[in-house]
Amino acid sequence: MSAAPALPESLCHLDGEYLPLRDAKVSVLDRGFIFGDGIYEVVPVYEGRLFCFDEHMARLERSLDELRIPHPHDRGGWRAIAERLIEASERSPSQSLYIQVTRGVAVRDHAMPAGLTPTVFVMLNPLKPVADKARAEGVACVTAEEFRWQKAHIKSTSLLGAVLARQISVEAGAAETLMFRGELLSEASSSNVWVIKDGAVAGPVPDHRVLRGIRYGLLQRLCEARGIPFALRDITRGEVLAADELLISSATKEIVPVTRLDGSPVGKGVPGPIYHALYAAYQDAKQEPQP
Protein backbone atom coordinates (compact mmCIF):
# COMPACT_ATOMS: atom_id res chain seq x y z
CA MET A 1 0.00 0.00 0.00
CA SER A 2 1.44 3.38 -0.99
CA ALA A 3 1.85 6.04 1.67
CA ALA A 4 -0.62 8.91 1.73
CA PRO A 5 0.80 12.11 0.21
CA ALA A 6 2.15 14.60 2.70
CA LEU A 7 -0.15 17.55 3.28
CA PRO A 8 1.23 21.05 2.66
CA GLU A 9 2.73 23.12 5.45
CA SER A 10 1.40 26.35 3.96
CA LEU A 11 -0.61 28.63 6.21
CA CYS A 12 -4.41 28.45 6.21
CA HIS A 13 -7.20 30.12 8.17
CA LEU A 14 -9.68 28.07 10.20
CA ASP A 15 -12.26 29.70 12.46
CA GLY A 16 -10.13 32.73 13.26
CA GLU A 17 -6.85 30.85 13.69
CA TYR A 18 -3.89 30.79 11.30
CA LEU A 19 -2.12 27.44 11.25
CA PRO A 20 -0.31 25.04 8.89
CA LEU A 21 -2.75 23.41 6.48
CA ARG A 22 -1.63 19.93 7.53
CA ASP A 23 -2.71 20.68 11.11
CA ALA A 24 -6.18 22.06 10.32
CA LYS A 25 -9.03 19.84 11.56
CA VAL A 26 -12.83 20.09 11.52
CA SER A 27 -15.37 18.19 13.64
CA VAL A 28 -16.89 15.06 12.08
CA LEU A 29 -20.26 16.56 13.04
CA ASP A 30 -19.67 19.64 10.93
CA ARG A 31 -22.67 19.94 8.59
CA GLY A 32 -20.32 20.47 5.69
CA PHE A 33 -18.92 16.98 6.28
CA ILE A 34 -22.26 15.34 7.06
CA PHE A 35 -24.54 17.03 4.51
CA GLY A 36 -22.38 19.18 2.24
CA ASP A 37 -24.28 22.02 3.92
CA GLY A 38 -22.06 24.91 2.94
CA ILE A 39 -20.79 27.16 0.19
CA TYR A 40 -17.41 27.96 -1.31
CA GLU A 41 -15.70 30.53 -3.49
CA VAL A 42 -12.46 30.56 -5.50
CA VAL A 43 -10.70 33.88 -6.18
CA PRO A 44 -7.76 34.09 -8.61
CA VAL A 45 -4.63 35.85 -7.35
CA TYR A 46 -2.19 37.22 -9.93
CA GLU A 47 1.21 38.49 -8.78
CA GLY A 48 -0.14 38.78 -5.26
CA ARG A 49 -3.24 40.77 -6.32
CA LEU A 50 -6.80 39.52 -5.85
CA PHE A 51 -8.65 39.50 -9.21
CA CYS A 52 -12.34 40.50 -9.40
CA PHE A 53 -12.46 40.28 -5.60
CA ASP A 54 -15.69 42.26 -5.14
CA GLU A 55 -17.50 40.19 -7.77
CA HIS A 56 -16.45 36.95 -6.07
CA MET A 57 -17.50 38.31 -2.67
CA ALA A 58 -20.89 39.32 -4.06
CA ARG A 59 -21.46 35.75 -5.24
CA LEU A 60 -20.28 34.34 -1.90
CA GLU A 61 -22.78 36.61 -0.13
CA ARG A 62 -25.60 35.51 -2.45
CA SER A 63 -24.80 31.85 -1.81
CA LEU A 64 -24.78 32.39 1.97
CA ASP A 65 -28.13 34.18 1.76
CA GLU A 66 -29.64 31.37 -0.34
CA LEU A 67 -28.68 28.81 2.32
CA ARG A 68 -29.53 31.15 5.20
CA ILE A 69 -26.04 30.91 6.69
CA PRO A 70 -24.97 34.03 8.66
CA HIS A 71 -22.18 36.07 7.05
CA PRO A 72 -19.03 35.37 9.10
CA HIS A 73 -17.16 38.44 7.77
CA ASP A 74 -17.74 41.58 5.78
CA ARG A 75 -15.66 42.17 2.65
CA GLY A 76 -12.98 43.96 4.64
CA GLY A 77 -12.65 40.93 6.91
CA TRP A 78 -12.38 38.52 3.98
CA ARG A 79 -9.78 40.75 2.32
CA ALA A 80 -7.71 40.91 5.52
CA ILE A 81 -7.64 37.09 5.75
CA ALA A 82 -6.71 36.80 2.07
CA GLU A 83 -3.93 39.36 2.27
CA ARG A 84 -2.40 37.70 5.33
CA LEU A 85 -2.33 34.32 3.55
CA ILE A 86 -0.89 35.90 0.40
CA GLU A 87 1.80 37.67 2.40
CA ALA A 88 2.74 34.40 4.16
CA SER A 89 2.79 32.33 0.96
CA GLU A 90 5.63 31.39 -1.32
CA ARG A 91 4.62 33.82 -4.02
CA SER A 92 3.91 32.36 -7.44
CA PRO A 93 2.63 34.20 -10.53
CA SER A 94 -0.84 32.66 -10.25
CA GLN A 95 -2.61 31.41 -7.13
CA SER A 96 -6.17 30.65 -6.08
CA LEU A 97 -7.80 31.65 -2.82
CA TYR A 98 -10.28 29.01 -1.65
CA ILE A 99 -12.97 30.05 0.85
CA GLN A 100 -15.42 27.58 2.40
CA VAL A 101 -18.20 28.36 4.86
CA THR A 102 -20.43 25.65 6.33
CA ARG A 103 -23.43 26.01 8.63
CA GLY A 104 -21.32 24.74 11.53
CA VAL A 105 -21.28 21.83 13.99
CA ALA A 106 -24.46 20.19 15.29
CA VAL A 107 -25.92 16.79 16.14
CA ARG A 108 -26.97 15.14 12.87
CA ASP A 109 -30.44 16.22 11.78
CA HIS A 110 -31.57 17.20 8.31
CA ALA A 111 -33.36 20.33 9.56
CA MET A 112 -31.31 23.53 9.73
CA PRO A 113 -30.49 24.23 13.40
CA ALA A 114 -30.65 27.87 14.46
CA GLY A 115 -27.87 29.71 16.23
CA LEU A 116 -24.87 27.77 14.90
CA THR A 117 -21.50 29.40 14.42
CA PRO A 118 -20.42 28.91 10.80
CA THR A 119 -17.20 27.03 10.13
CA VAL A 120 -14.84 29.22 8.09
CA PHE A 121 -11.88 27.77 6.19
CA VAL A 122 -9.57 29.65 3.81
CA MET A 123 -6.46 28.44 2.00
CA LEU A 124 -4.21 29.56 -0.84
CA ASN A 125 -2.99 27.21 -3.56
CA PRO A 126 -0.76 27.57 -6.61
CA LEU A 127 -2.90 27.96 -9.73
CA LYS A 128 -1.95 25.42 -12.37
CA PRO A 129 -1.87 27.21 -15.73
CA VAL A 130 -3.72 25.92 -18.78
CA ALA A 131 -1.22 24.06 -20.99
CA ASP A 132 0.24 25.97 -23.94
CA LYS A 133 -0.98 23.18 -26.24
CA ALA A 134 -4.56 23.70 -25.09
CA ARG A 135 -4.25 27.42 -25.81
CA ALA A 136 -2.79 26.78 -29.25
CA GLU A 137 -4.96 23.86 -30.37
CA GLY A 138 -8.04 24.02 -28.15
CA VAL A 139 -9.50 21.18 -26.11
CA ALA A 140 -11.97 18.35 -26.66
CA CYS A 141 -15.25 18.21 -24.75
CA VAL A 142 -18.19 15.81 -24.58
CA THR A 143 -21.89 16.39 -23.97
CA ALA A 144 -24.26 14.83 -21.44
CA GLU A 145 -27.78 15.26 -20.16
CA GLU A 146 -27.97 17.48 -17.07
CA PHE A 147 -28.62 15.28 -14.02
CA ARG A 148 -27.65 17.67 -11.25
CA TRP A 149 -29.99 19.54 -8.91
CA GLN A 150 -32.21 22.50 -9.78
CA LYS A 151 -30.35 25.11 -7.72
CA ALA A 152 -27.17 25.33 -9.76
CA HIS A 153 -26.94 29.08 -9.03
CA ILE A 154 -25.75 28.31 -5.48
CA LYS A 155 -22.00 27.68 -5.27
CA SER A 156 -22.57 24.78 -2.89
CA THR A 157 -20.00 22.40 -1.47
CA SER A 158 -22.41 19.57 -2.41
CA LEU A 159 -20.47 18.77 -5.58
CA LEU A 160 -21.14 15.07 -6.15
CA GLY A 161 -23.13 15.88 -9.29
CA ALA A 162 -20.27 17.94 -10.65
CA VAL A 163 -17.81 15.17 -9.77
CA LEU A 164 -19.85 12.61 -11.71
CA ALA A 165 -20.23 14.99 -14.65
CA ARG A 166 -16.49 15.66 -14.73
CA GLN A 167 -15.76 11.93 -14.61
CA ILE A 168 -17.69 11.50 -17.87
CA SER A 169 -15.14 13.68 -19.66
CA VAL A 170 -12.19 12.10 -17.84
CA GLU A 171 -13.19 8.66 -19.05
CA ALA A 172 -13.69 10.03 -22.58
CA GLY A 173 -10.24 11.62 -22.60
CA ALA A 174 -11.83 15.09 -22.82
CA ALA A 175 -11.36 18.33 -20.92
CA GLU A 176 -14.97 19.04 -19.89
CA THR A 177 -18.56 17.80 -19.99
CA LEU A 178 -21.09 20.21 -21.49
CA MET A 179 -24.52 19.69 -19.97
CA PHE A 180 -28.01 20.08 -21.48
CA ARG A 181 -31.35 20.33 -19.70
CA GLY A 182 -33.54 18.88 -22.42
CA GLU A 183 -32.56 20.79 -25.55
CA LEU A 184 -31.10 23.81 -23.74
CA LEU A 185 -27.46 24.35 -22.82
CA SER A 186 -26.82 24.85 -19.10
CA GLU A 187 -23.10 24.73 -18.24
CA ALA A 188 -20.15 22.37 -17.98
CA SER A 189 -19.20 20.35 -14.91
CA SER A 190 -17.03 23.17 -13.51
CA SER A 191 -17.13 25.84 -16.22
CA ASN A 192 -19.48 28.20 -17.99
CA VAL A 193 -19.95 27.69 -21.74
CA TRP A 194 -19.98 30.34 -24.48
CA VAL A 195 -21.26 29.90 -28.03
CA ILE A 196 -19.92 32.05 -30.86
CA LYS A 197 -21.70 32.39 -34.19
CA ASP A 198 -21.11 35.01 -36.89
CA GLY A 199 -18.81 36.98 -34.58
CA ALA A 200 -21.32 37.23 -31.69
CA VAL A 201 -20.91 35.72 -28.20
CA ALA A 202 -23.87 34.14 -26.41
CA GLY A 203 -24.17 32.49 -23.01
CA PRO A 204 -27.06 30.79 -21.18
CA VAL A 205 -29.25 32.97 -18.99
CA PRO A 206 -27.77 32.77 -15.45
CA ASP A 207 -30.91 31.67 -13.63
CA HIS A 208 -31.35 28.76 -11.20
CA ARG A 209 -30.07 26.35 -13.91
CA VAL A 210 -26.61 27.93 -14.15
CA LEU A 211 -23.96 29.13 -11.71
CA ARG A 212 -23.30 32.74 -12.66
CA GLY A 213 -19.55 32.62 -13.16
CA ILE A 214 -17.61 35.81 -12.47
CA ARG A 215 -16.54 35.58 -16.11
CA TYR A 216 -20.14 36.44 -17.06
CA GLY A 217 -19.62 40.07 -16.14
CA LEU A 218 -15.98 40.14 -17.17
CA LEU A 219 -16.56 38.70 -20.65
CA GLN A 220 -19.46 41.07 -21.21
CA ARG A 221 -17.23 44.03 -20.37
CA LEU A 222 -14.45 42.73 -22.61
CA CYS A 223 -16.86 42.15 -25.49
CA GLU A 224 -18.43 45.59 -25.16
CA ALA A 225 -15.01 47.26 -25.07
CA ARG A 226 -14.05 45.57 -28.34
CA GLY A 227 -17.32 45.89 -30.17
CA ILE A 228 -18.16 42.17 -30.02
CA PRO A 229 -21.92 41.50 -29.80
CA PHE A 230 -22.82 39.79 -26.50
CA ALA A 231 -26.11 38.26 -25.35
CA LEU A 232 -27.50 36.04 -22.58
CA ARG A 233 -30.37 33.84 -23.76
CA ASP A 234 -31.59 30.27 -24.10
CA ILE A 235 -29.20 28.33 -26.35
CA THR A 236 -30.31 25.14 -28.05
CA ARG A 237 -28.31 21.97 -28.59
CA GLY A 238 -28.47 22.65 -32.33
CA GLU A 239 -26.83 26.05 -31.87
CA VAL A 240 -24.03 24.50 -29.85
CA LEU A 241 -23.38 21.87 -32.51
CA ALA A 242 -23.40 24.51 -35.27
CA ALA A 243 -21.19 27.03 -33.44
CA ASP A 244 -18.26 28.72 -35.17
CA GLU A 245 -16.41 28.68 -31.83
CA LEU A 246 -17.06 27.35 -28.33
CA LEU A 247 -15.37 28.61 -25.17
CA ILE A 248 -15.36 27.42 -21.57
CA SER A 249 -14.50 29.74 -18.71
CA SER A 250 -13.81 29.58 -14.99
CA ALA A 251 -11.70 31.26 -12.33
CA THR A 252 -8.92 28.70 -12.78
CA LYS A 253 -9.11 28.22 -16.58
CA GLU A 254 -9.77 31.85 -17.50
CA ILE A 255 -11.11 31.15 -21.02
CA VAL A 256 -10.23 28.09 -23.12
CA PRO A 257 -11.23 27.26 -26.72
CA VAL A 258 -13.16 24.05 -27.40
CA THR A 259 -12.20 22.70 -30.83
CA ARG A 260 -13.74 19.22 -30.70
CA LEU A 261 -17.12 18.21 -29.30
CA ASP A 262 -18.20 14.56 -29.10
CA GLY A 263 -15.42 13.69 -31.54
CA SER A 264 -16.39 16.25 -34.21
CA PRO A 265 -14.61 19.55 -34.95
CA VAL A 266 -16.09 22.80 -33.71
CA GLY A 267 -16.13 25.28 -36.57
CA LYS A 268 -12.81 24.96 -38.38
CA GLY A 269 -11.38 22.80 -35.59
CA VAL A 270 -8.90 25.43 -34.39
CA PRO A 271 -9.13 28.32 -31.89
CA GLY A 272 -10.97 31.15 -33.62
CA PRO A 273 -10.61 34.93 -33.83
CA ILE A 274 -13.09 35.72 -31.05
CA TYR A 275 -11.20 33.46 -28.64
CA HIS A 276 -7.88 35.10 -29.53
CA ALA A 277 -9.37 38.59 -29.10
CA LEU A 278 -10.97 37.79 -25.73
CA TYR A 279 -7.97 35.93 -24.39
CA ALA A 280 -5.71 38.89 -25.18
CA ALA A 281 -8.24 41.24 -23.57
CA TYR A 282 -8.40 38.99 -20.51
CA GLN A 283 -4.63 39.17 -20.06
CA ASP A 284 -4.82 42.96 -20.28
CA ALA A 285 -7.57 42.99 -17.64
CA LYS A 286 -5.31 41.06 -15.26
CA GLN A 287 -2.83 43.93 -15.37
CA GLU A 288 -5.38 46.60 -14.54
CA PRO A 289 -5.51 47.98 -10.98
CA GLN A 290 -7.95 45.98 -8.84
CA PRO A 291 -10.22 47.64 -6.26
JOWO-V587951 format. One record per residue. N is the residue number from 1. RES is the residue in one small letter. SS is DSSP state (a for helix, b for strand, c for the rest). PHI is phi in radians with two decimals (none if undefined). OMEGA is omega in whole degrees, 0 to 359 (999 if undefined). Layout:
N&RES&SS&PHI&OMEGA ; N&RES&SS&PHI&OMEGA
//
This chain:
1&m&c&none&181 ; 2&s&c&-1.32&180 ; 3&a&c&-1.25&177 ; 4&a&c&-1.15&179 ; 5&p&c&-1.10&179 ; 6&a&c&-1.21&178 ; 7&l&c&-1.37&182 ; 8&p&c&-1.12&176 ; 9&e&c&-1.67&184 ; 10&s&c&-1.06&184 ; 11&l&b&-1.29&173 ; 12&c&b&-2.31&179 ; 13&h&b&-2.10&178 ; 14&l&b&-2.41&176 ; 15&d&c&0.87&175 ; 16&g&c&1.54&182 ; 17&e&b&-1.94&174 ; 18&y&b&-1.77&184 ; 19&l&b&-2.70&177 ; 20&p&b&-1.05&183 ; 21&l&a&-0.97&183 ; 22&r&a&-1.17&181 ; 23&d&a&-1.73&183 ; 24&a&c&-1.31&182 ; 25&k&c&-2.46&181 ; 26&v&c&-2.18&179 ; 27&s&c&-1.03&175 ; 28&v&c&-1.18&177 ; 29&l&c&-1.66&174 ; 30&d&b&-1.10&183 ; 31&r&a&-1.18&173 ; 32&g&a&-1.21&178 ; 33&f&a&-1.32&185 ; 34&i&a&-1.35&188 ; 35&f&a&-2.11&191 ; 36&g&c&1.17&186 ; 37&d&c&-1.54&182 ; 38&g&b&-3.01&180 ; 39&i&b&-2.27&177 ; 40&y&b&-2.54&177 ; 41&e&b&-2.61&179 ; 42&v&b&-2.23&183 ; 43&v&b&-1.99&176 ; 44&p&b&-1.17&176 ; 45&v&b&-2.28&181 ; 46&y&b&-1.99&180 ; 47&e&c&0.90&178 ; 48&g&c&1.40&182 ; 49&r&b&-1.99&177 ; 50&l&b&-1.19&184 ; 51&f&c&-1.86&181 ; 52&c&c&0.95&186 ; 53&f&a&-1.05&183 ; 54&d&a&-1.10&179 ; 55&e&a&-1.14&178 ; 56&h&a&-1.16&179 ; 57&m&a&-1.17&178 ; 58&a&a&-1.09&179 ; 59&r&a&-1.20&177 ; 60&l&a&-1.02&180 ; 61&e&a&-1.14&178 ; 62&r&a&-1.10&180 ; 63&s&a&-1.12&177 ; 64&l&a&-1.04&181 ; 65&d&a&-1.10&180 ; 66&e&a&-1.06&181 ; 67&l&a&-1.64&180 ; 68&r&c&1.00&174 ; 69&i&c&-1.74&179 ; 70&p&c&-1.03&179 ; 71&h&c&-1.31&182 ; 72&p&c&-1.24&183 ; 73&h&c&-2.49&167 ; 74&d&c&-1.50&184 ; 75&r&a&-1.11&177 ; 76&g&a&-1.10&178 ; 77&g&a&-1.16&178 ; 78&w&a&-1.10&180 ; 79&r&a&-1.10&180 ; 80&a&a&-1.09&177 ; 81&i&a&-1.08&181 ; 82&a&a&-1.05&184 ; 83&e&a&-1.17&177 ; 84&r&a&-1.16&179 ; 85&l&a&-1.18&178 ; 86&i&a&-1.10&181 ; 87&e&a&-1.09&182 ; 88&a&a&-1.46&186 ; 89&s&c&-1.47&169 ; 90&e&c&-1.40&190 ; 91&r&c&-1.01&173 ; 92&s&c&-2.22&184 ; 93&p&c&-1.00&182 ; 94&s&b&-2.33&178 ; 95&q&b&-2.35&174 ; 96&s&b&-2.28&177 ; 97&l&b&-1.66&180 ; 98&y&b&-1.83&178 ; 99&i&b&-2.09&176 ; 100&q&b&-2.30&177 ; 101&v&b&-2.22&174 ; 102&t&b&-1.93&182 ; 103&r&c&-1.14&179 ; 104&g&c&2.10&186 ; 105&v&b&-1.77&179 ; 106&a&c&-2.80&173 ; 107&v&c&-1.03&187 ; 108&r&c&-1.08&176 ; 109&d&c&-2.83&184 ; 110&h&c&-1.07&181 ; 111&a&c&-1.11&181 ; 112&m&c&-1.40&178 ; 113&p&c&-1.22&176 ; 114&a&c&-1.51&171 ; 115&g&c&1.39&179 ; 116&l&c&-1.34&172 ; 117&t&c&-1.60&181 ; 118&p&c&-1.04&172 ; 119&t&b&-1.51&183 ; 120&v&b&-2.08&180 ; 121&f&b&-2.29&180 ; 122&v&b&-2.41&175 ; 123&m&b&-2.48&179 ; 124&l&b&-2.13&180 ; 125&n&b&-2.20&169 ; 126&p&b&-1.08&180 ; 127&l&c&-1.75&181 ; 128&k&c&-1.25&182 ; 129&p&c&-1.25&172 ; 130&v&c&-1.15&184 ; 131&a&c&-1.07&178 ; 132&d&a&-0.99&180 ; 133&k&a&-1.10&179 ; 134&a&a&-1.14&177 ; 135&r&a&-1.15&185 ; 136&a&a&-1.38&187 ; 137&e&a&-1.96&186 ; 138&g&c&1.45&183 ; 139&v&b&-2.16&176 ; 140&a&b&-1.67&175 ; 141&c&b&-2.29&175 ; 142&v&b&-2.18&178 ; 143&t&b&-1.95&177 ; 144&a&b&-2.73&174 ; 145&e&b&-1.28&179 ; 146&e&c&-1.20&180 ; 147&f&c&-2.15&182 ; 148&r&c&-1.54&188 ; 149&w&c&-1.30&188 ; 150&q&c&-1.57&179 ; 151&k&c&-2.06&183 ; 152&a&c&-1.17&181 ; 153&h&c&-1.29&177 ; 154&i&c&-1.57&179 ; 155&k&c&-1.47&188 ; 156&s&b&-1.50&174 ; 157&t&c&-1.35&177 ; 158&s&c&-1.37&192 ; 159&l&c&-1.93&182 ; 160&l&a&-1.06&178 ; 161&g&a&-1.04&179 ; 162&a&a&-1.17&177 ; 163&v&a&-1.08&180 ; 164&l&a&-1.15&178 ; 165&a&a&-1.15&179 ; 166&r&a&-1.14&181 ; 167&q&a&-1.13&176 ; 168&i&a&-1.01&180 ; 169&s&a&-1.26&177 ; 170&v&a&-1.02&183 ; 171&e&a&-1.25&176 ; 172&a&c&-1.63&182 ; 173&g&c&1.22&183 ; 174&a&c&-2.00&185 ; 175&a&c&-1.52&184 ; 176&e&b&-2.72&176 ; 177&t&b&-2.01&178 ; 178&l&b&-1.54&190 ; 179&m&b&-1.88&177 ; 180&f&b&-2.19&170 ; 181&r&b&-1.71&189 ; 182&g&c&1.18&180 ; 183&e&c&-1.76&183 ; 184&l&b&-1.89&176 ; 185&l&b&-1.15&172 ; 186&s&b&-1.89&181 ; 187&e&b&-2.85&175 ; 188&a&b&-1.68&186 ; 189&s&c&-1.07&178 ; 190&s&c&-2.53&182 ; 191&s&c&-2.58&165 ; 192&n&b&-1.54&185 ; 193&v&b&-2.14&182 ; 194&w&b&-2.21&183 ; 195&v&b&-1.95&182 ; 196&i&b&-2.08&178 ; 197&k&b&-2.46&179 ; 198&d&c&0.92&175 ; 199&g&c&1.38&180 ; 200&a&b&-1.93&180 ; 201&v&b&-1.79&177 ; 202&a&b&-2.31&175 ; 203&g&b&-2.32&178 ; 204&p&c&-1.09&176 ; 205&v&c&-1.06&183 ; 206&p&c&-1.44&176 ; 207&d&c&-1.73&182 ; 208&h&c&-1.16&183 ; 209&r&c&-1.46&191 ; 210&v&c&-2.40&171 ; 211&l&c&-1.33&181 ; 212&r&c&-1.29&178 ; 213&g&c&-1.13&178 ; 214&i&a&-1.08&178 ; 215&r&a&-1.17&176 ; 216&y&a&-0.97&180 ; 217&g&a&-1.19&182 ; 218&l&a&-1.14&180 ; 219&l&a&-1.14&177 ; 220&q&a&-1.08&179 ; 221&r&a&-1.11&181 ; 222&l&a&-1.15&178 ; 223&c&a&-1.12&182 ; 224&e&a&-1.07&180 ; 225&a&a&-1.17&183 ; 226&r&c&-1.96&175 ; 227&g&c&1.24&179 ; 228&i&c&-1.66&178 ; 229&p&c&-1.00&184 ; 230&f&b&-2.42&179 ; 231&a&b&-2.58&172 ; 232&l&b&-1.98&185 ; 233&r&c&-2.87&172 ; 234&d&c&-1.15&181 ; 235&i&c&-2.15&184 ; 236&t&b&-1.48&176 ; 237&r&a&-1.01&180 ; 238&g&a&-1.05&178 ; 239&e&a&-1.16&178 ; 240&v&a&-1.10&182 ; 241&l&a&-1.19&181 ; 242&a&c&-1.75&185 ; 243&a&c&-1.13&171 ; 244&d&c&-1.31&177 ; 245&e&b&-2.52&169 ; 246&l&b&-2.19&176 ; 247&l&b&-2.25&167 ; 248&i&b&-2.07&182 ; 249&s&b&-2.47&174 ; 250&s&b&-2.90&179 ; 251&a&c&-1.06&184 ; 252&t&c&-1.55&181 ; 253&k&c&-1.59&194 ; 254&e&b&1.05&172 ; 255&i&b&-2.25&184 ; 256&v&b&-2.35&178 ; 257&p&b&-1.39&174 ; 258&v&b&-1.76&184 ; 259&t&b&-1.97&173 ; 260&r&b&-2.45&180 ; 261&l&b&-2.33&183 ; 262&d&c&0.92&175 ; 263&g&c&1.51&180 ; 264&s&b&-1.91&180 ; 265&p&b&-1.19&172 ; 266&v&c&-1.65&183 ; 267&g&c&1.01&180 ; 268&k&c&-1.51&177 ; 269&g&c&1.41&178 ; 270&v&c&-2.39&176 ; 271&p&c&-0.97&187 ; 272&g&c&-1.72&185 ; 273&p&a&-1.14&179 ; 274&i&a&-1.19&176 ; 275&y&a&-1.01&183 ; 276&h&a&-1.03&180 ; 277&a&a&-1.15&182 ; 278&l&a&-1.28&178 ; 279&y&a&-1.14&178 ; 280&a&a&-1.09&179 ; 281&a&a&-1.13&179 ; 282&y&a&-1.09&180 ; 283&q&a&-1.12&176 ; 284&d&a&-1.12&181 ; 285&a&a&-1.10&179 ; 286&k&a&-1.15&181 ; 287&q&a&-1.58&181 ; 288&e&c&-1.27&177 ; 289&p&c&-1.04&180 ; 290&q&c&-1.79&179 ; 291&p&c&-1.14&999
//
